[in-house]
Amino acid sequence: QQQVKQSPQSLIVQKGGISIINCAYENTAFDYFPWYQQFPGKGPALLIAIRPDVSEKKEGRFTISFNKSAKQFSLHIMDSQPGDSATYFCAARNVNFNKFYFGSGTKLNVKP
Amino acid sequence: NAGVMQNPRHLVRRRGQEARLRCSPMKGHSHVYWYRQLPEEGLKFMVYLQKENIIDESGMPKERFSAEFPKEGPSILRIQQVVRGDSAAYFCASSPPRTANYGYTFGSGTRLTVV
């Protein structure tokens, strides 16, 4: 059972464009929603995170939008750059078990 | 403050041998998690450990795989009698005891190749 559903599986964006990756969940016990960025051959690195009492969080060119009622959250990368080309994973933590569930990943390719 | 340290970075084993992967969590982190990632795929949860305790091993294959996090020393993921299908990247992550706003910190992974 996939606890966190992520889409799209892959994404191609032109340099300067906006990249949008979406995630959805069902479990209301989730209380913390991070996004991870992974470059080939590297481990995932925490990019940005949000709690459900906030509808939006912005850090530089990266923004998380959170819709609690719809149980959906998304990552927006503004002014996408070739250096942003990586795989992005959303995740959600179950407050009862201190355990994160990961989406299946989105491979982003930003064309120069 | 060193991050999560995993070794070796690359490990080659012949079918039937044992693979032993090590993970030293960040200083102050008492929770360790192991994930497996197949090429072009997502992160699959394997096991969650605290010092001397296995908290959740629901993602561990029932046979050949085991994990420990002793009182002293790194966490170890052990794969006995490896098969080609065990070839993957294995990532360790650590976290402090439950806090409000803290995600995992991942290591750089061990890439296991079974020949």
Backbone of each chain as ProteinMPNN parsed JSONL, in Angstrom:
{"seq_chain_A": "QQQVKQSPQSLIVQKGGISIINCAYENTAFDYFPWYQQFPGKGPALLIAIRPDVSEKKEGRFTISFNKSAKQFSLHIMDSQPGDSATYFCAARNVNFNKFYFGSGTKLNVKP", "coords_chain_A": {"N_chain_A": [[0.854, -1.192, 0.0], [0.727, 2.094, -0.993], [1.601, 4.747, 0.841], [2.1, 7.411, 0.387], [1.49, 9.16, -2.471], [3.033, 10.084, -5.427], [3.456, 12.375, -8.112], [4.453, 13.961, -11.226], [6.047, 11.005, -12.615], [8.272, 11.591, -14.09], [9.732, 14.625, -15.325], [10.119, 17.248, -17.566], [11.519, 20.365, -17.98], [11.939, 23.642, -19.233], [14.793, 25.763, -18.913], [14.439, 28.35, -16.567], [11.762, 28.023, -16.319], [8.81, 26.878, -14.448], [8.833, 24.256, -12.169], [6.695, 21.709, -11.117], [5.736, 19.478, -8.684], [3.715, 16.944, -7.405], [2.114, 15.609, -4.473], [0.148, 13.24, -2.645], [-1.771, 12.109, 0.165], [-3.279, 9.854, 2.576], [-3.402, 9.269, 5.257], [-4.299, 10.661, 8.269], [-2.688, 10.875, 10.422], [-0.251, 11.811, 9.72], [2.219, 14.259, 10.236], [4.256, 15.904, 9.408], [5.985, 17.138, 6.626], [8.39, 16.637, 4.503], [10.548, 17.488, 1.704], [12.838, 15.857, -0.403], [15.94, 16.016, -2.157], [17.724, 14.355, -4.627], [20.776, 13.664, -6.087], [22.403, 11.899, -8.789], [24.107, 9.034, -7.643], [24.338, 9.951, -5.073], [23.207, 10.433, -1.646], [19.798, 11.07, -0.557], [18.939, 14.458, 0.117], [17.715, 16.702, 2.507], [15.47, 19.154, 1.511], [13.373, 21.082, 1.814], [10.698, 21.664, 4.131], [7.424, 21.197, 5.619], [4.837, 21.88, 8.015], [1.5, 20.761, 8.831], [-0.063, 22.881, 9.741], [0.454, 25.081, 8.332], [0.021, 26.745, 5.251], [1.684, 27.351, 3.185], [5.147, 27.38, 2.376], [8.159, 29.022, 1.805], [11.398, 28.915, 0.47], [13.879, 30.518, -0.849], [14.057, 29.715, -4.209], [12.346, 27.626, -3.949], [9.185, 26.349, -3.093], [6.744, 25.073, -0.918], [3.447, 24.078, -1.237], [0.58, 23.525, 0.669], [-2.307, 21.664, 1.149], [-4.476, 20.993, 3.419], [-7.112, 20.011, 3.722], [-7.572, 18.686, 1.348], [-5.626, 16.857, 1.511], [-3.157, 17.071, 0.187], [0.021, 18.009, -1.147], [2.513, 20.091, -2.607], [5.5, 20.68, -4.5], [7.075, 23.523, -5.686], [9.299, 24.721, -8.025], [10.728, 27.585, -8.778], [11.894, 29.54, -11.567], [13.523, 27.482, -12.765], [16.617, 25.724, -12.949], [19.357, 24.214, -14.793], [21.015, 22.955, -12.934], [19.202, 22.09, -11.071], [18.354, 19.711, -11.885], [17.525, 16.576, -10.94], [16.448, 13.885, -8.792], [13.425, 14.054, -7.06], [11.923, 13.57, -3.949], [8.93, 13.325, -2.157], [7.79, 13.21, 1.239], [6.242, 11.909, 4.221], [5.61, 12.086, 7.664], [4.622, 9.778, 10.118], [3.15, 10.6, 13.024], [2.767, 8.957, 15.158], [4.624, 6.93, 15.033], [7.095, 7.935, 14.459], [8.15, 7.68, 11.898], [9.019, 7.882, 8.487], [7.292, 8.027, 5.397], [7.853, 7.564, 1.998], [7.34, 9.132, -1.19], [7.277, 7.908, -4.596], [9.113, 9.199, -6.142], [10.291, 11.78, -8.388], [11.759, 12.358, -11.402], [13.489, 15.029, -12.406], [14.299, 16.972, -15.186], [15.958, 19.675, -16.272], [16.094, 21.582, -19.01], [18.678, 23.298, -20.769]], "CA_chain_A": [[0.0, 0.0, 0.0], [1.526, 3.284, -1.106], [1.052, 5.713, 1.776], [2.26, 8.727, -0.221], [1.488, 9.011, -3.924], [3.749, 11.201, -6.03], [3.39, 12.5, -9.575], [4.633, 12.884, -12.202], [7.219, 10.156, -12.445], [9.374, 12.346, -14.676], [9.327, 15.976, -15.677], [11.098, 18.018, -18.332], [11.192, 21.79, -17.897], [12.949, 24.523, -19.806], [15.455, 26.684, -17.986], [13.638, 29.523, -16.286], [10.366, 27.651, -16.123], [8.38, 26.439, -13.11], [8.659, 22.807, -12.016], [5.685, 21.416, -10.093], [5.637, 18.055, -8.335], [2.571, 16.801, -6.51], [1.997, 14.427, -3.623], [-1.125, 13.087, -1.953], [-1.715, 11.115, 1.242], [-4.584, 9.565, 3.172], [-3.325, 9.074, 6.702], [-4.362, 11.927, 9.009], [-1.663, 10.856, 11.47], [0.975, 12.432, 9.224], [2.318, 15.59, 10.841], [5.441, 16.639, 8.95], [6.059, 16.791, 5.207], [9.622, 17.153, 3.88], [10.938, 17.13, 0.343], [14.247, 15.524, -0.527], [16.538, 16.13, -3.485], [18.788, 13.36, -4.753], [21.569, 13.659, -7.307], [22.906, 10.543, -9.076], [25.248, 8.579, -6.848], [24.344, 10.594, -3.751], [22.055, 10.176, -0.8], [18.8, 12.149, -0.557], [19.225, 15.579, 1.012], [16.523, 17.469, 2.869], [15.405, 20.394, 0.738], [12.425, 22.001, 2.441], [9.678, 20.874, 4.812], [6.291, 21.987, 6.087], [3.9, 21.255, 8.931], [0.147, 20.931, 8.282], [-0.744, 24.088, 10.198], [0.904, 26.149, 7.441], [-0.443, 26.43, 3.893], [2.761, 27.569, 2.226], [6.465, 27.715, 2.908], [9.035, 29.381, 0.704], [12.818, 29.074, 0.755], [14.522, 30.831, -2.113], [13.228, 29.39, -5.383], [11.555, 26.433, -3.63], [7.987, 26.612, -2.316], [5.798, 23.978, -0.685], [2.053, 24.445, -1.021], [-0.039, 22.442, 1.429], [-3.767, 21.711, 1.228], [-4.794, 19.992, 4.435], [-8.424, 19.396, 3.496], [-7.449, 17.777, 0.204], [-4.515, 15.944, 1.801], [-2.219, 17.166, -0.932], [1.058, 19.031, -1.045], [3.283, 20.151, -3.834], [6.761, 21.43, -4.534], [7.227, 24.387, -6.847], [10.647, 25.249, -8.209], [10.639, 28.75, -9.655], [13.118, 29.835, -12.318], [14.27, 26.22, -12.729], [17.953, 25.77, -13.523], [19.893, 22.876, -15.089], [21.545, 22.39, -11.693], [18.106, 21.527, -10.288], [18.066, 18.374, -12.43], [17.735, 15.602, -9.87], [15.216, 13.189, -8.427], [12.815, 14.673, -5.888], [11.028, 12.694, -3.194], [8.163, 13.868, -1.048], [7.701, 12.269, 2.35], [5.31, 12.276, 5.282], [5.931, 11.386, 8.91], [3.541, 9.337, 10.996], [3.471, 11.128, 14.343], [2.686, 7.881, 16.149], [5.712, 5.968, 14.905], [8.336, 8.614, 14.097], [8.614, 6.98, 10.7], [8.666, 8.594, 7.27], [6.884, 7.309, 4.2], [8.331, 8.322, 0.852], [6.765, 8.97, -2.507], [8.069, 7.082, -5.506], [10.155, 10.014, -6.762], [10.103, 12.45, -9.676], [13.035, 12.692, -12.021], [13.378, 16.327, -13.064], [15.348, 17.34, -16.133], [15.812, 21.064, -16.685], [16.827, 21.775, -20.266], [19.295, 24.631, -20.855]], "C_chain_A": [[0.893, 1.247, 0.0], [0.909, 4.355, -0.223], [1.093, 7.126, 1.216], [2.397, 8.531, -1.729], [2.052, 10.265, -4.565], [3.608, 11.176, -7.545], [3.953, 13.846, -9.999], [5.87, 12.049, -11.894], [8.46, 10.849, -13.007], [8.84, 13.663, -15.213], [10.463, 16.658, -16.437], [10.633, 19.461, -18.372], [12.313, 22.588, -18.563], [13.542, 25.418, -18.726], [14.622, 27.946, -17.819], [12.17, 29.231, -16.024], [10.061, 27.234, -14.684], [8.2, 24.926, -13.122], [7.674, 22.574, -10.883], [5.583, 19.914, -9.913], [4.578, 17.919, -7.25], [2.619, 15.514, -5.695], [0.655, 14.43, -2.91], [-0.999, 11.986, -0.911], [-3.12, 10.921, 1.792], [-4.549, 9.601, 4.697], [-3.3, 10.408, 7.455], [-3.376, 11.965, 10.173], [-0.336, 11.454, 10.999], [1.045, 13.872, 9.731], [3.501, 16.414, 10.347], [5.754, 16.166, 7.55], [7.319, 17.407, 4.594], [9.719, 16.761, 2.412], [12.446, 16.889, 0.34], [14.677, 15.624, -1.989], [17.682, 15.122, -3.554], [19.454, 13.473, -6.117], [22.119, 12.252, -7.523], [24.134, 10.205, -8.233], [25.32, 9.167, -5.463], [23.142, 10.157, -2.936], [21.058, 11.319, -0.892], [19.167, 13.218, 0.469], [17.95, 16.365, 1.256], [16.561, 18.831, 2.196], [14.575, 21.461, 1.455], [11.34, 21.142, 3.075], [8.585, 21.786, 5.344], [5.486, 21.187, 7.103], [2.478, 21.574, 8.465], [-0.601, 22.156, 8.77], [-0.354, 25.312, 9.368], [0.509, 25.789, 6.019], [0.661, 26.611, 2.841], [4.053, 27.888, 2.947], [7.408, 27.938, 1.743], [10.464, 29.52, 1.202], [13.532, 29.273, -0.573], [13.6, 30.545, -3.286], [12.285, 28.209, -5.129], [10.386, 26.799, -2.716], [7.2, 25.329, -2.147], [4.426, 24.615, -0.501], [1.36, 23.263, -0.372], [-1.545, 22.667, 1.528], [-4.224, 20.602, 2.169], [-6.109, 19.273, 4.15], [-8.37, 18.389, 2.348], [-6.386, 16.71, 0.427], [-3.536, 15.899, 0.626], [-1.17, 18.23, -0.628], [1.933, 18.959, -2.281], [4.546, 20.989, -3.66], [6.8, 22.228, -5.824], [8.666, 24.887, -6.883], [10.538, 26.37, -9.238], [11.966, 28.947, -10.377], [14.048, 28.61, -12.323], [15.588, 26.337, -13.496], [18.449, 24.349, -13.834], [20.465, 22.19, -13.85], [20.479, 21.818, -10.78], [17.759, 20.114, -10.769], [18.488, 17.322, -11.419], [16.433, 14.83, -9.702], [14.7, 13.769, -7.115], [11.822, 13.687, -5.257], [10.244, 13.517, -2.183], [8.098, 12.794, 0.036], [6.693, 12.79, 3.361], [5.641, 11.448, 6.513], [4.664, 11.02, 9.664], [3.912, 9.715, 12.421], [3.504, 10.021, 15.397], [3.909, 6.982, 16.147], [7.061, 6.601, 14.584], [8.981, 7.971, 12.868], [8.121, 7.74, 9.478], [8.273, 7.63, 6.163], [7.233, 8.182, 2.998], [7.474, 8.086, -0.385], [7.739, 8.231, -3.408], [9.129, 7.868, -6.269], [9.75, 10.603, -8.103], [11.464, 12.835, -10.21], [12.851, 13.954, -12.845], [14.581, 16.569, -13.961], [15.066, 18.765, -16.604], [16.716, 21.296, -17.886], [17.407, 23.18, -20.35], [18.65, 25.502, -21.946]], "O_chain_A": [[1.718, 1.423, 0.896], [-0.193, 4.826, -0.504], [0.23, 7.947, 1.527], [3.294, 7.832, -2.201], [1.603, 11.376, -4.281], [3.636, 10.119, -8.176], [3.935, 14.791, -9.209], [6.643, 12.381, -10.995], [9.558, 10.712, -12.467], [7.654, 13.797, -15.515], [11.616, 16.644, -16.004], [9.497, 19.749, -18.75], [13.488, 22.237, -18.458], [12.875, 25.779, -17.757], [14.158, 28.535, -18.796], [11.428, 30.098, -15.56], [10.938, 27.239, -13.82], [7.502, 24.381, -13.977], [7.8, 23.169, -9.812], [5.369, 19.173, -10.872], [4.553, 18.693, -6.293], [3.096, 14.478, -6.159], [0.098, 15.486, -2.61], [-0.221, 11.046, -1.078], [-4.027, 11.706, 1.518], [-5.544, 9.926, 5.344], [-2.369, 11.195, 7.286], [-3.248, 12.992, 10.838], [0.598, 11.588, 11.789], [0.063, 14.611, 9.666], [3.718, 17.523, 10.833], [5.792, 14.964, 7.285], [7.311, 18.576, 4.208], [9.059, 15.831, 1.95], [13.216, 17.604, 0.98], [13.907, 15.359, -2.912], [18.508, 15.047, -2.644], [18.801, 13.391, -7.157], [22.286, 11.494, -6.567], [25.073, 10.995, -8.129], [26.28, 8.907, -4.737], [22.186, 9.588, -3.463], [21.431, 12.43, -1.268], [19.649, 12.906, 1.558], [17.199, 16.657, 0.325], [17.545, 19.564, 2.292], [15.025, 22.587, 1.668], [11.082, 20.027, 2.621], [8.785, 22.99, 5.502], [5.46, 19.958, 7.053], [2.275, 22.567, 7.767], [-1.683, 22.45, 8.261], [-0.774, 26.432, 9.659], [0.649, 24.633, 5.62], [0.566, 26.077, 1.737], [4.068, 28.564, 3.976], [7.454, 27.141, 0.807], [10.718, 30.159, 2.223], [13.76, 28.323, -1.322], [12.489, 31.071, -3.351], [11.51, 27.838, -6.011], [10.565, 27.47, -1.699], [7.005, 24.581, -3.105], [4.256, 25.555, 0.275], [1.53, 22.125, -0.808], [-1.996, 23.735, 1.941], [-4.343, 19.44, 1.781], [-6.202, 18.057, 4.321], [-9.048, 17.362, 2.382], [-6.256, 15.776, -0.364], [-3.15, 14.832, 0.149], [-1.441, 19.217, 0.055], [2.072, 17.911, -2.911], [4.634, 21.868, -2.803], [6.589, 21.692, -6.911], [9.182, 25.409, -5.894], [10.286, 26.126, -10.418], [13.024, 28.572, -9.871], [15.211, 28.701, -11.931], [15.656, 26.967, -14.552], [18.005, 23.389, -13.203], [20.402, 20.966, -13.738], [20.803, 21.131, -9.812], [16.969, 19.412, -10.138], [19.668, 17.198, -11.088], [15.445, 15.094, -10.387], [15.466, 13.951, -6.168], [11.007, 13.068, -5.94], [10.819, 14.311, -1.439], [8.325, 11.613, -0.231], [6.338, 13.969, 3.352], [5.918, 10.253, 6.413], [3.757, 11.836, 9.828], [4.889, 9.2, 12.965], [4.193, 10.142, 16.409], [4.205, 6.337, 17.153], [8.062, 5.897, 14.451], [10.191, 7.754, 12.818], [6.974, 8.185, 9.424], [8.855, 6.555, 6.017], [6.947, 9.379, 2.979], [6.953, 6.991, -0.6], [8.88, 7.964, -3.029], [9.955, 7.279, -6.966], [8.975, 10.01, -8.853], [12.226, 13.547, -9.556], [12.146, 13.953, -13.855], [15.728, 16.395, -13.55], [14.055, 19.022, -17.256], [17.94, 21.217, -17.788], [16.719, 24.153, -20.04], [19.057, 26.648, -22.141]]}, "seq_chain_B": "NAGVMQNPRHLVRRRGQEARLRCSPMKGHSHVYWYRQLPEEGLKFMVYLQKENIIDESGMPKERFSAEFPKEGPSILRIQQVVRGDSAAYFCASSPPRTANYGYTFGSGTRLTVV", "coords_chain_B": {"N_chain_B": [[30.736, 18.826, 12.745], [30.117, 15.769, 11.86], [28.254, 14.211, 9.232], [25.846, 11.616, 8.532], [27.527, 8.638, 8.408], [28.403, 6.233, 6.12], [29.721, 3.072, 5.343], [31.119, 0.32, 3.479], [31.497, 2.569, 0.603], [31.177, 1.398, -1.851], [30.52, -1.981, -2.615], [31.387, -5.154, -3.554], [30.218, -8.35, -4.025], [30.339, -11.894, -4.35], [27.863, -14.213, -5.454], [26.221, -15.858, -2.808], [27.977, -15.08, -0.819], [28.526, -13.096, 2.177], [27.242, -9.874, 2.929], [28.121, -6.938, 4.591], [27.003, -4.007, 5.88], [27.703, -0.78, 7.084], [26.704, 1.815, 9.34], [27.087, 4.912, 10.753], [25.411, 7.019, 12.819], [24.468, 10.537, 12.876], [25.944, 12.691, 15.314], [24.38, 12.663, 18.411], [22.056, 11.645, 17.408], [19.767, 9.094, 17.876], [18.237, 7.356, 16.53], [17.968, 5.123, 13.86], [17.569, 4.353, 10.445], [17.074, 2.13, 7.766], [17.132, 2.04, 4.249], [16.348, 0.766, 0.996], [17.299, 1.158, -2.359], [16.509, 0.552, -5.585], [17.886, 0.705, -8.933], [16.769, 3.589, -10.61], [14.475, 3.685, -9.113], [12.302, 4.255, -6.241], [12.683, 4.94, -2.684], [12.762, 2.294, -0.512], [11.519, 1.338, 2.525], [13.232, -0.438, 5.05], [14.079, -1.114, 7.768], [13.799, 0.058, 11.164], [15.623, 1.279, 13.788], [16.507, 1.689, 17.227], [18.98, 2.32, 19.731], [20.117, -0.815, 20.566], [17.624, -1.883, 20.084], [15.139, -3.141, 17.894], [12.779, -1.385, 16.252], [10.929, -1.34, 14.175], [10.604, -3.604, 11.731], [9.297, -4.107, 9.442], [9.765, -3.875, 6.718], [11.808, -5.534, 6.067], [13.161, -8.293, 4.33], [12.186, -11.632, 5.089], [14.064, -13.626, 5.27], [17.59, -14.036, 5.309], [18.309, -11.373, 5.716], [19.355, -9.084, 8.212], [19.495, -6.772, 10.959], [21.179, -4.583, 13.188], [21.738, -2.413, 16.0], [23.967, -1.713, 18.017], [24.789, -1.003, 21.497], [27.261, 0.229, 21.625], [29.096, 1.496, 18.892], [28.617, 1.25, 15.256], [25.5, 1.019, 13.371], [24.565, -2.025, 11.842], [23.812, -3.534, 8.806], [23.121, -6.644, 7.684], [23.512, -8.959, 5.13], [23.006, -12.153, 4.288], [24.279, -14.844, 2.279], [24.161, -13.647, -0.386], [22.272, -12.697, -3.293], [21.8, -12.046, -6.846], [19.672, -10.293, -7.057], [19.869, -8.727, -4.811], [21.448, -6.638, -5.384], [21.809, -3.25, -5.161], [21.354, 0.173, -4.038], [21.981, 0.971, -0.736], [20.688, 2.864, 1.768], [21.282, 4.639, 4.727], [19.673, 6.386, 7.313], [19.433, 8.895, 9.849], [17.961, 10.178, 12.881], [17.139, 12.492, 15.516], [15.682, 11.78, 18.778], [12.088, 11.862, 18.764], [11.133, 14.876, 17.409], [9.657, 18.091, 16.809], [10.114, 19.355, 14.305], [11.869, 17.906, 12.344], [13.559, 16.23, 9.873], [14.79, 13.236, 8.326], [18.33, 12.633, 8.201], [20.293, 11.65, 5.636], [22.8, 9.207, 4.797], [25.501, 8.756, 2.409], [25.206, 6.375, 1.201], [25.584, 2.843, 0.454], [26.662, 1.078, -2.245], [25.799, -1.902, -3.387], [26.955, -4.55, -5.245], [26.252, -7.576, -6.665], [27.908, -10.263, -7.964]], "CA_chain_B": [[29.728, 17.813, 13.058], [30.031, 14.887, 10.702], [26.924, 13.729, 8.921], [25.681, 10.173, 8.641], [28.646, 8.004, 7.711], [28.172, 4.858, 5.684], [30.831, 2.409, 4.646], [31.885, 0.988, 2.426], [30.691, 3.249, -0.41], [30.906, 0.382, -2.865], [30.804, -3.322, -2.117], [31.147, -6.204, -4.547], [30.182, -9.672, -3.425], [29.908, -12.996, -5.207], [26.653, -14.892, -4.982], [26.449, -16.779, -1.704], [28.784, -14.461, 0.232], [27.821, -12.205, 3.093], [27.51, -8.442, 2.823], [27.938, -6.245, 5.863], [26.976, -2.576, 5.632], [27.807, -0.062, 8.351], [26.151, 3.162, 9.383], [27.268, 5.663, 11.993], [24.477, 8.151, 12.748], [24.97, 11.845, 13.301], [26.109, 12.837, 16.755], [23.134, 13.056, 19.064], [20.931, 10.915, 16.828], [19.666, 7.759, 18.451], [17.339, 6.555, 15.695], [18.572, 4.77, 12.575], [16.639, 3.756, 9.485], [17.713, 1.617, 6.548], [16.301, 2.033, 3.047], [16.963, 0.18, -0.195], [16.89, 1.827, -3.582], [16.903, -0.096, -6.827], [18.132, 1.719, -9.972], [15.621, 4.308, -11.172], [13.29, 3.482, -8.288], [12.209, 5.029, -5.01], [13.273, 4.443, -1.444], [11.929, 1.295, 0.152], [11.844, 1.188, 3.943], [13.592, -1.794, 5.48], [14.071, -1.343, 9.209], [13.968, 1.232, 12.03], [16.247, 0.809, 15.019], [17.111, 2.529, 18.242], [20.087, 1.596, 20.361], [19.826, -2.15, 21.101], [16.239, -2.269, 19.854], [14.519, -3.04, 16.585], [11.461, -0.801, 16.471], [10.033, -1.692, 13.078], [11.332, -4.319, 10.677], [8.249, -4.552, 8.524], [10.249, -3.862, 5.342], [12.945, -6.448, 5.911], [12.858, -9.659, 3.888], [12.152, -12.532, 6.252], [15.26, -14.476, 5.314], [18.923, -13.596, 4.902], [18.576, -9.984, 6.107], [19.234, -8.765, 9.629], [20.047, -5.459, 11.29], [21.397, -4.332, 14.602], [22.285, -1.113, 16.375], [24.424, -2.033, 19.377], [25.002, 0.098, 22.435], [28.474, 0.908, 21.162], [29.445, 1.194, 17.515], [27.653, 1.599, 14.216], [24.441, 0.089, 12.995], [25.007, -2.965, 10.815], [22.83, -4.277, 8.01], [23.799, -7.858, 7.228], [22.801, -9.76, 4.128], [23.68, -13.436, 4.139], [24.069, -15.597, 1.036], [23.622, -12.652, -1.316], [21.852, -13.084, -4.643], [21.902, -10.908, -7.773], [18.581, -9.358, -6.78], [20.211, -7.854, -3.689], [22.216, -5.501, -5.906], [21.038, -2.02, -4.969], [21.971, 1.141, -3.12], [21.391, 0.885, 0.605], [20.877, 4.128, 2.458], [21.004, 4.744, 6.149], [19.301, 7.721, 7.754], [19.319, 8.992, 11.301], [17.217, 11.314, 13.395], [17.124, 12.536, 16.973], [14.378, 11.376, 19.311], [11.036, 12.59, 18.067], [11.05, 16.316, 17.603], [8.575, 18.637, 16.006], [10.459, 19.753, 12.937], [13.153, 17.341, 11.941], [13.487, 15.093, 8.967], [15.949, 12.355, 8.349], [19.565, 12.966, 7.514], [20.752, 10.438, 4.971], [24.176, 9.012, 4.407], [25.733, 8.721, 0.958], [24.789, 5.075, 0.694], [26.492, 1.77, 0.041], [26.195, 0.451, -3.478], [26.139, -3.325, -3.375], [26.873, -5.263, -6.523], [26.442, -9.017, -6.511], [28.34, -10.824, -9.255]], "C_chain_B": [[29.519, 16.944, 11.83], [28.595, 14.46, 10.504], [26.829, 12.238, 9.173], [26.767, 9.497, 7.79], [28.294, 6.568, 7.376], [29.444, 4.309, 5.047], [30.58, 0.926, 4.526], [30.962, 1.729, 1.457], [30.278, 2.274, -1.504], [31.342, -0.97, -2.317], [30.443, -4.323, -3.203], [31.238, -7.542, -3.851], [29.779, -10.692, -4.48], [28.655, -13.617, -4.606], [27.003, -15.892, -3.875], [27.299, -16.192, -0.571], [27.911, -13.6, 1.137], [28.212, -10.758, 2.816], [27.208, -7.786, 4.16], [28.084, -4.749, 5.615], [26.921, -1.854, 6.975], [27.266, 1.349, 8.243], [26.403, 3.777, 10.751], [26.387, 6.897, 11.922], [25.167, 9.456, 13.134], [25.06, 11.878, 14.823], [24.802, 13.328, 17.351], [21.898, 12.376, 18.506], [20.908, 9.495, 17.358], [18.766, 6.842, 17.642], [18.0, 6.338, 14.336], [17.552, 4.035, 11.711], [17.452, 3.271, 8.29], [16.686, 1.57, 5.419], [17.082, 1.378, 1.911], [16.42, 0.906, -1.421], [17.433, 1.062, -4.778], [17.103, 0.979, -7.893], [16.828, 2.281, -10.522], [14.342, 4.08, -10.364], [13.355, 4.315, -7.01], [12.872, 4.353, -3.837], [12.292, 3.493, -0.757], [12.405, 1.106, 1.588], [12.186, -0.266, 4.259], [13.402, -1.961, 6.987], [14.366, -0.036, 9.939], [14.492, 0.712, 13.366], [16.562, 1.975, 15.952], [18.213, 1.694, 18.89], [19.573, 0.296, 21.007], [18.385, -2.595, 20.891], [15.868, -2.156, 18.385], [13.093, -2.564, 16.799], [10.464, -1.276, 15.406], [10.864, -2.373, 12.0], [10.369, -4.813, 9.606], [8.705, -4.592, 7.063], [11.399, -4.814, 5.068], [12.472, -7.777, 5.339], [13.022, -10.616, 5.067], [13.418, -13.361, 6.383], [16.474, -13.706, 4.821], [19.281, -12.195, 5.366], [18.429, -9.842, 7.627], [19.874, -7.408, 9.871], [20.197, -5.357, 12.788], [21.942, -2.927, 14.788], [22.726, -1.271, 17.824], [24.624, -0.779, 20.22], [26.228, 0.915, 22.048], [28.708, 0.534, 19.699], [28.325, 1.483, 16.541], [26.501, 0.613, 14.108], [24.959, -0.77, 11.841], [23.787, -3.554, 10.121], [23.58, -5.444, 7.394], [22.912, -8.612, 6.245], [23.605, -11.037, 3.93], [23.336, -14.066, 2.794], [23.466, -14.702, -0.05], [23.301, -13.276, -2.674], [21.876, -11.837, -5.507], [20.837, -9.851, -7.473], [18.827, -8.441, -5.585], [21.015, -6.641, -4.151], [21.346, -4.254, -5.875], [21.895, -1.033, -4.201], [21.226, 1.053, -1.797], [21.739, 2.169, 1.353], [20.492, 3.999, 3.922], [20.623, 6.195, 6.431], [19.242, 7.729, 9.267], [18.488, 10.209, 11.671], [17.356, 11.339, 14.913], [15.829, 11.927, 17.477], [13.305, 12.33, 18.802], [11.014, 14.067, 18.442], [10.056, 16.871, 16.592], [8.966, 18.817, 14.543], [11.819, 19.205, 12.553], [12.938, 16.158, 11.038], [14.677, 14.189, 9.166], [17.155, 13.066, 7.764], [20.099, 11.668, 6.933], [22.261, 10.41, 4.809], [24.285, 8.945, 2.884], [25.457, 7.354, 0.356], [25.935, 4.098, 0.48], [25.882, 1.113, -1.187], [26.715, -0.974, -3.542], [25.936, -3.907, -4.759], [27.169, -6.731, -6.266], [26.759, -9.604, -7.878], [28.293, -12.352, -9.225]], "O_chain_B": [[28.833, 17.332, 10.884], [27.818, 14.356, 11.453], [27.62, 11.666, 9.923], [26.891, 9.767, 6.596], [27.931, 5.785, 8.254], [30.141, 5.005, 4.308], [29.907, 0.333, 5.37], [29.749, 1.523, 1.498], [29.158, 2.33, -2.012], [32.373, -1.096, -1.655], [29.319, -4.33, -3.706], [32.219, -7.834, -3.168], [28.991, -10.402, -5.38], [28.427, -13.549, -3.398], [27.954, -16.665, -3.995], [27.333, -16.753, 0.524], [26.72, -13.409, 0.889], [29.366, -10.461, 2.507], [26.175, -8.045, 4.778], [29.141, -4.277, 5.198], [26.193, -2.256, 7.882], [27.356, 1.991, 7.197], [25.987, 3.236, 11.776], [26.589, 7.744, 11.052], [26.288, 9.468, 13.642], [24.33, 11.17, 15.518], [24.196, 14.282, 16.862], [20.809, 12.51, 19.064], [21.909, 8.781, 17.296], [18.549, 5.689, 18.015], [18.529, 7.277, 13.741], [16.781, 3.207, 12.196], [18.401, 3.929, 7.862], [15.549, 1.132, 5.596], [18.311, 1.429, 1.871], [15.233, 1.222, -1.5], [18.644, 0.938, -4.963], [16.542, 2.068, -7.769], [15.905, 1.537, -10.855], [13.242, 4.265, -10.885], [14.348, 4.992, -6.744], [13.537, 3.327, -3.979], [11.151, 3.851, -0.465], [13.56, 0.755, 1.828], [11.521, -1.194, 3.797], [12.66, -2.837, 7.432], [15.063, 0.844, 9.434], [13.897, -0.167, 13.99], [16.843, 3.091, 15.514], [18.346, 0.501, 18.616], [18.705, 0.323, 21.879], [17.965, -3.596, 21.472], [16.238, -1.194, 17.713], [12.291, -3.242, 17.441], [9.309, -1.574, 15.709], [11.75, -1.745, 11.42], [10.617, -5.825, 8.95], [8.087, -5.28, 6.251], [11.902, -4.88, 3.947], [11.481, -8.333, 5.813], [13.885, -10.428, 5.925], [13.799, -13.751, 7.486], [16.349, -12.81, 3.987], [20.464, -11.856, 5.405], [17.516, -10.396, 8.238], [20.699, -6.951, 9.079], [19.446, -5.961, 13.553], [22.52, -2.332, 13.879], [21.959, -0.999, 18.748], [24.626, 0.344, 19.715], [26.223, 2.142, 22.136], [28.534, -0.624, 19.318], [27.233, 1.901, 16.926], [26.533, -0.477, 14.679], [25.697, -0.294, 10.978], [22.848, -4.014, 10.772], [24.556, -5.254, 6.669], [21.734, -8.863, 6.499], [24.743, -11.002, 3.462], [22.255, -13.853, 2.246], [22.383, -14.983, -0.565], [23.945, -14.221, -3.13], [21.96, -10.718, -5.002], [21.083, -8.654, -7.621], [18.081, -7.487, -5.37], [21.233, -5.713, -3.372], [20.28, -4.211, -6.488], [23.006, -1.346, -3.772], [19.995, 1.061, -1.756], [22.906, 2.51, 1.544], [19.516, 3.342, 4.285], [21.191, 7.118, 5.848], [19.026, 6.692, 9.895], [18.334, 11.143, 10.883], [17.658, 10.315, 15.526], [14.958, 11.589, 16.675], [13.595, 13.474, 18.454], [10.895, 14.444, 19.607], [9.67, 16.191, 15.641], [8.203, 18.457, 13.647], [12.797, 19.945, 12.451], [12.233, 15.208, 11.38], [15.472, 14.379, 10.087], [17.026, 13.976, 6.945], [20.328, 10.701, 7.659], [22.911, 11.449, 4.699], [23.289, 9.061, 2.17], [25.472, 7.195, -0.865], [27.096, 4.486, 0.345], [24.739, 0.655, -1.167], [27.908, -1.215, -3.725], [24.871, -3.766, -5.361], [28.214, -7.079, -5.716], [25.986, -9.463, -8.826], [28.62, -13.0, -10.219]]}, "name": "protein", "num_of_chains": 2, "seq": "QQQVKQSPQSLIVQKGGISIINCAYENTAFDYFPWYQQFPGKGPALLIAIRPDVSEKKEGRFTISFNKSAKQFSLHIMDSQPGDSATYFCAARNVNFNKFYFGSGTKLNVKPNAGVMQNPRHLVRRRGQEARLRCSPMKGHSHVYWYRQLPEEGLKFMVYLQKENIIDESGMPKERFSAEFPKEGPSILRIQQVVRGDSAAYFCASSPPRTANYGYTFGSGTRLTVV"}
